[in-house]
């Protein structure tokens, strides 16, 4: 059980590192990405669409890992 949790956490940490690198390459913050994604902010002119899509893919991978962790929590720790 702990091996599975540790693997998910390791995946989350790896994805986080990738997101940080890509955000730095795009010269935006995570908050700016979220605002752009929500439509609350315009995409900066300097932002390459391929970098934005890469960030989007990595955020979706992060969401998937977090969802998996939450699913395990519900399955194993509901008393």
Secondary structure as GFF3:
##gff-version 3
##sequence-region A 1 79
A	DSSP	alpha_helix	2	26	.	.	.	ID=ss1
A	DSSP	alpha_helix	30	38	.	.	.	ID=ss2
A	DSSP	alpha_helix	49	76	.	.	.	ID=ss3
###
